[in-house]
Amino acid sequence: MQKINPTTPAPAGASLATTALDSVATISSATPASASGSNARSKSGERGNSSGPAYAASKPQQQQQQQQQQQQEETTSSCKQQELQHEQPIAIHYLASFHEICVVTALLPLVTLFTCFVTAYIFQYDDVHETHCRVYNIIPSISAITGVSPQRYFWRASIALHIGPRIPIAFVYKNYYRAQLARLAPSLVPKTSWLISLILVLNCIEIAALGGVTYISNRENYRKLNIIIFSARINLLMVTIKFTAVHERIFITFMVCSLCYMLATIHLNGILNARKTLNAQQIQSIKWKKILFVVSILSTIGLLVFFAKHRFYCHDLAFSWFAFFEYLIAIANMLFHFTIIWDFPSQFMLIVQGPRENLTQYLAAKPKIN
């Protein structure tokens, strides 16, 4: 009997069958993988085809999101600015009594005028009494005492310091009057508002005329300006241009605007205070305004009468009476503006630093005194 070795190889037919079976299994196992791959590629292809409309539809959404982000950023920045504004305090750099400023502004030209009169009358008697009529006089005019040196420099300096505060005071009065329009009848508001604007214009013209009278001296009038004109045919021409009395015209403008300003102010106070109970200071202010206006009117009449006597007839002492009424007009005008101490007895002038909104809220929270 033959023994069978266990390590003996299997027959060839069996090995081929086994190999065939293994290849079939390998193919069958690879087929699902390839199918899954193809399915995945088909799905990815479908996704790729469907991404075009979806991307186009997402553009408006992205724009909306960007706009929302911008709005959020603006809101955040505005909130930060408001927080910074609330954190910034209001700093007061200058605080002065408006009452004291008005007193100094009104008294400065009055004191300077008195000083110029005394010094010129004592030390420059002949110069200040000189007139074209060569008649006897005892009172020099304002133009004479402020037209000699060194008085002219003191007078011009004082008027410069006087005019500076007068301009903001004119606008303070305008706002002060406009704040009282709320208690008037609606039918009176347009007329009263127009009157307030007229008072402001008259006040500004008066201030400008005061500067002109001060800086254009009476001694600078009636000068002649010689202009030499060269031409191709004519070698030389002399043209003489005579200046008119600029000082006198500016002084007339000052007087007219001053009287109209006084009258309009008195009339406006009558309208605003018709239905109001006045305190003692307001009563004093209105009373003295009326008295000084009457003094100005009478002094203007006297000034015109004696100016005509001096200019056309050269009467003795006519120029002195003219100068006397001129002083009365100037003093009455200064005292009329001095009544501001009763109109603004407890106000202050401020120079502050801080956000405008905070300043507005701060001032609005304070009680208002009519």
C-alpha positions in Angstrom: 0.0 0.0 0.0 1.2 3.4 -0.8 1.3 6.2 1.9 -0.1 9.6 1.1 2.2 12.5 2.0 0.2 15.4 3.5 2.4 18.0 1.8 1.7 16.7 -1.6 0.3 19.4 -3.9 -3.3 19.3 -4.9 -4.2 18.3 -8.4 -4.0 21.0 -11.1 -7.7 21.1 -11.7 -8.5 21.9 -8.1 -6.0 24.8 -8.1 -7.5 26.3 -11.2 -10.9 26.0 -9.8 -9.8 27.7 -6.6 -8.1 30.5 -8.6 -11.2 31.1 -10.7 -13.3 31.3 -7.6 -11.0 33.8 -6.0 -11.0 36.0 -9.1 -14.8 35.9 -9.3 -15.0 36.9 -5.6 -12.5 39.7 -6.3 -14.5 41.0 -9.2 -17.8 40.8 -7.3 -16.3 42.6 -4.4 -14.9 45.4 -6.6 -18.1 45.9 -8.4 -20.0 47.4 -5.5 -17.1 49.7 -4.7 -17.0 51.0 -8.3 -20.7 51.4 -8.2 -20.6 53.3 -5.0 -17.8 55.5 -6.5 -19.9 56.1 -9.6 -22.9 56.9 -7.4 -20.8 59.3 -5.4 -19.5 61.0 -8.6 -23.1 61.3 -9.9 -24.3 62.8 -6.6 -21.3 65.2 -6.6 -22.1 66.1 -10.2 -25.7 66.8 -9.2 -24.6 68.9 -6.4 -22.3 70.8 -8.7 -25.0 71.4 -11.1 -27.4 72.6 -8.4 -24.8 75.0 -6.8 -25.1 77.7 -9.6 -28.7 78.8 -8.8 -28.1 78.5 -5.1 -25.0 80.8 -5.3 -26.9 83.3 -7.4 -29.7 83.3 -4.8 -27.3 83.8 -1.9 -25.9 87.2 -3.3 -28.8 89.3 -2.0 -28.6 87.6 1.3 -24.9 88.5 1.5 -25.6 92.1 0.6 -28.3 92.3 3.3 -25.9 90.8 5.8 -23.2 93.4 4.9 -25.7 96.2 5.3 -26.8 94.9 8.6 -23.2 94.7 9.7 -22.6 98.3 8.6 -25.7 99.4 10.5 -24.5 97.6 13.6 -21.1 99.2 13.3 -22.6 102.7 12.8 -24.9 102.1 15.8 -21.9 101.0 17.9 -19.8 104.0 16.9 -22.7 106.4 17.6 -23.2 104.8 21.0 -19.5 105.1 21.7 -19.6 108.8 20.7 -22.6 109.4 23.0 -20.8 107.7 25.8 -17.7 109.8 25.2 -19.8 113.0 25.1 -21.5 112.0 28.4 -18.1 111.3 29.9 -16.7 114.8 28.8 -17.6 117.4 31.4 -18.5 121.0 30.7 -15.6 123.2 31.5 -16.1 126.9 32.3 -13.1 128.9 31.2 -14.4 132.4 31.8 -17.2 133.8 34.0 -17.9 137.5 34.3 -20.8 139.6 35.5 -22.7 141.0 32.6 -23.8 143.8 34.8 -20.2 144.9 35.5 -19.3 144.6 31.8 -22.2 146.9 30.9 -21.3 149.4 33.6 -17.7 149.7 32.4 -18.8 149.9 28.8 -21.2 152.7 29.5 -19.0 154.7 31.8 -15.8 154.5 29.9 -16.6 157.2 27.2 -18.3 159.4 29.8 -15.2 159.5 32.1 -12.9 159.9 29.1 -15.0 162.8 27.7 -14.8 164.6 31.1 -11.1 164.1 31.2 -10.6 165.4 27.7 -12.7 168.4 28.5 -10.8 169.4 31.7 -7.4 168.9 30.2 -8.1 170.6 26.9 -9.8 173.5 28.6 -6.9 174.1 31.0 -3.9 173.4 28.8 -5.1 174.1 25.2 -7.7 176.8 25.7 -6.9 178.7 22.5 -6.8 175.6 20.3 -10.2 174.3 21.3 -12.0 177.6 21.1 -10.9 178.4 17.5 -13.9 178.7 15.1 -14.3 180.1 11.6 -16.4 183.0 12.9 -13.6 184.2 15.3 -16.2 185.2 18.0 -16.1 184.8 21.7 -16.9 181.3 23.1 -16.6 179.7 26.5 -17.5 176.1 25.9 -15.6 174.0 23.3 -17.3 171.4 21.2 -16.7 167.6 21.6 -15.0 167.6 18.3 -12.6 170.3 19.5 -11.5 168.7 22.7 -11.2 165.2 21.2 -9.4 166.6 18.1 -6.3 167.9 19.8 -3.3 165.9 20.9 -3.0 163.9 23.2 -6.7 163.9 24.0 -7.6 162.4 20.6 -5.6 159.2 21.4 -7.4 158.7 24.8 -10.8 159.4 23.2 -10.2 157.0 20.3 -8.9 154.3 22.6 -11.9 154.6 24.9 -14.3 154.5 22.0 -12.6 151.4 20.7 -13.0 149.7 24.0 -16.6 150.9 24.2 -17.6 149.7 20.7 -16.3 146.2 21.3 -18.9 145.1 23.9 -21.6 147.2 22.3 -21.9 144.9 19.3 -22.6 141.6 21.3 -24.8 143.6 23.7 -27.0 144.6 20.7 -27.5 140.9 19.8 -28.2 140.1 23.5 -31.0 142.6 23.5 -32.4 141.1 20.3 -32.5 137.6 21.8 -33.9 139.1 25.1 -36.8 140.7 23.2 -37.5 137.7 21.0 -37.7 135.5 24.1 -40.7 137.6 25.2 -42.7 137.2 22.0 -44.3 134.0 23.4 -46.6 135.8 25.7 -48.0 138.2 23.0 -51.1 137.7 21.0 -50.4 136.0 17.6 -51.6 139.1 15.7 -48.9 141.2 17.4 -46.0 138.8 16.8 -45.1 139.8 13.2 -45.1 143.5 13.9 -43.1 143.1 17.1 -40.6 140.8 15.5 -40.1 143.4 12.7 -39.6 146.1 15.4 -37.0 144.0 17.1 -35.1 143.6 13.9 -35.3 147.4 13.3 -33.9 148.1 16.7 -31.0 145.8 16.0 -30.2 147.6 12.7 -30.5 151.1 14.2 -28.3 150.1 17.1 -25.6 148.7 14.7 -25.7 151.9 12.6 -25.4 154.0 15.6 -22.4 152.1 16.8 -20.8 152.4 13.3 -21.6 156.2 13.2 -20.0 156.6 16.6 -16.8 155.1 15.3 -16.9 157.3 12.2 -17.4 160.5 14.2 -14.6 159.5 16.5 -12.0 158.5 13.9 -12.9 161.1 11.3 -12.0 164.4 13.1 -13.7 167.7 12.3 -10.3 169.1 11.5 -9.9 166.7 8.7 -12.9 168.1 6.7 -12.9 170.4 3.7 -9.5 169.1 2.4 -8.7 169.1 -1.2 -7.4 166.1 -3.0 -5.3 166.8 -6.1 -5.2 164.1 -8.6 -2.7 164.2 -11.4 -3.8 162.5 -14.6 -1.4 161.8 -17.4 -2.6 161.4 -20.9 -1.0 160.8 -24.3 -2.2 164.1 -25.7 -2.2 166.3 -22.6 0.9 166.3 -20.5 -0.7 167.2 -17.2 -4.2 167.9 -15.8 -5.0 169.0 -12.3 -8.3 167.8 -11.0 -9.4 169.2 -7.7 -11.9 167.2 -5.7 -13.3 168.8 -2.6 -14.4 166.7 0.3 -17.8 167.5 1.8 -18.3 167.7 5.6 -18.0 164.0 6.3 -17.8 164.5 10.0 -21.0 166.5 10.0 -22.9 163.9 7.9 -21.8 161.1 10.1 -22.8 163.1 13.2 -26.2 163.7 11.7 -26.5 159.9 11.0 -25.6 159.2 14.6 -28.2 161.6 16.0 -31.0 160.3 13.8 -30.3 156.7 14.5 -29.9 157.3 18.2 -33.2 159.1 18.5 -35.0 156.5 16.4 -33.4 153.7 18.4 -34.6 155.3 21.7 -38.1 155.8 20.4 -38.4 152.3 19.0 -37.0 150.8 22.2 -39.6 152.6 24.3 -42.4 151.6 22.0 -41.2 148.0 22.1 -41.1 147.9 25.9 -44.7 149.2 25.9 -45.8 146.4 23.7 -44.0 143.6 25.6 -44.9 144.8 29.0 -48.6 145.7 28.3 -49.9 142.7 30.2 -47.1 142.1 32.6 -46.5 143.2 36.2 -43.2 145.0 36.3 -40.7 144.9 39.1 -38.9 147.9 40.5 -35.9 147.6 38.3 -37.9 147.4 35.1 -40.0 150.4 36.1 -36.8 152.4 36.7 -35.4 151.3 33.3 -38.5 152.4 31.4 -38.9 155.6 33.3 -35.3 156.7 32.7 -35.5 155.7 29.1 -38.4 158.0 28.6 -36.7 160.9 30.5 -33.5 160.6 28.5 -35.4 160.4 25.2 -37.2 163.7 26.0 -33.8 165.3 27.0 -32.3 164.2 23.7 -35.2 165.6 21.6 -35.1 169.0 23.4 -31.3 169.1 23.1 -31.4 168.3 19.4 -33.8 171.2 18.8 -31.5 173.6 20.7 -28.5 172.3 18.9 -30.0 172.9 15.5 -31.1 176.4 16.4 -27.7 177.5 17.7 -25.9 175.7 14.9 -27.8 177.9 12.4 -27.0 181.0 14.4 -23.3 180.2 14.5 -23.0 179.0 10.9 -25.0 181.7 9.2 -25.0 184.7 11.6 -21.8 184.2 13.8 -23.5 185.3 17.0 -21.5 185.5 20.1 -21.7 182.5 22.4 -23.8 180.7 19.7 -21.2 178.1 19.3 -21.0 177.7 23.1 -24.7 177.0 23.3 -24.3 174.5 20.4 -21.5 172.7 22.3 -23.6 172.7 25.5 -26.5 170.9 23.7 -24.0 168.6 22.0 -22.8 167.5 25.4 -26.3 167.0 26.6 -27.1 164.7 23.6 -23.9 162.7 24.2 -24.5 162.3 27.9 -28.2 161.4 27.4 -27.2 158.8 24.8 -24.6 157.2 27.2 -27.1 157.2 30.1 -29.8 155.7 27.9 -27.5 152.7 27.2 -26.5 152.7 30.9 -30.1 151.6 31.7 -29.0 148.1 30.7 -28.0 147.6 34.3 -31.7 147.4 35.2 -32.6 145.2 32.2 -29.9 142.6 33.0 -29.2 142.9 36.8 -28.0 139.4 37.5 -26.9 137.9 34.2 -23.4 136.4 33.5 -21.2 136.0 30.5 -19.7 132.6 30.1 -17.1 131.0 27.9 -17.6 127.2 28.2 -16.1 124.1 26.6 -18.0 120.9 26.1 -20.2 119.0 23.6 -23.0 121.1 22.3 -25.7 118.6 23.2 -24.5 118.4 26.8 -24.4 122.2 27.0 -27.9 122.5 25.6 -29.2 119.9 28.1 -27.4 121.7 30.9 -28.8 125.1 30.1 -32.3 123.6 29.4 -32.3 122.0 32.9 -31.8 125.3 34.6 -34.8 127.4 35.7 -35.5 130.4 33.5 -36.2 133.8 35.0 -38.4 136.1 33.0 
